[in-house]
Amino acid sequence: MTSPMMLSRKGDGIGWMTFNNPARHNAVSMEMWEAAEAILADFTADPAVRVIVINGAGGRAFVSGADISKFESERSSEAGVAAYQAQTARVYDALADCPKPTIAMIQGHCIGGGTALAVCCDMRICEERASFGVPAAKLGLGYPLKGIRRLVDLVGPSFAKEIFFTAKKFTAEDARLMGLVNRVVPTDGLEAFVTDYAATIAGNAPLTVGSVKAIVAEALKDRGQADNAKCDALVAGCFASADYIEGRRAFMEKRPAQFQGR
């Protein structure tokens, strides 16, 4: 599924997925969610892509949530709501479960589904004018357990309740204090900062980065539920890799390592 309102490009180990509906502050339709799922699948399968960056076009918004103008055509019936919920859940799951590092580059408004999307990423880097919010309580919408749990895991139960109960917009500094974002940077330096950050990650050993992402996911499970054998195998795989040899040699030779992910 492709859509002119979803853009993708690859280069220097980075896959960029852009929500391209700036006239509506990058509000997302069903067509866009379907295209996003296809783009993420392509990035995940491509070994040349080592980091994924999600952003919004136009500079005024990351993603402002669902396209409310489409509610009557896409979400007015029980079946329509179920189909829409299932499609967004597939995108959120694909992003949250992606084995590669993911970064949300946030300009302007990050509202509703935009906040949910950003929370699925490993890191969130925003500019100083960014704003965040989940207006579900103003629209009568329900949020599923998975989405709320991701937010709770990130900011804790009290801030998660505040975000949902008030349905208000929060500033970039509010988001930083909550732990909702990793970094707040000047507006005119956001893209350069994120590109440099992503390039740094892309240049590191993919097996190490991937293993840490998987092991952190196991560490978040309840005590006794983590797959210790899986974690041990991932660690062993790093030490058995050609990249481990390359990393040691590069360090001794005082040169940048050229990691291949094997």
Secondary structure, DSSP 8 states (H G I E B T S, - for coil): ---TTEEEEEETTEEEEEE--GGGTT-B-HHHHHHHHHHHHHHHH-TT--EEEEEETTSSEEE--B-GGGHHHHSSSHHHHHHHHHHHHHHHHHHHT-SS-EEEEE-SEEETHHHHHHHTSSEEEEETT-EEE-THHHHT----HHHHHHHHHHH-HHHHHHHHHH---EEHHHHHHHTS-SEEE-GGGHHHHHHHHHHHHHTS-HHHHHHHHHHHHHHTS-TTTS-HHHHHHHHHHHHTSHHHHHHHHHHHTTS-------
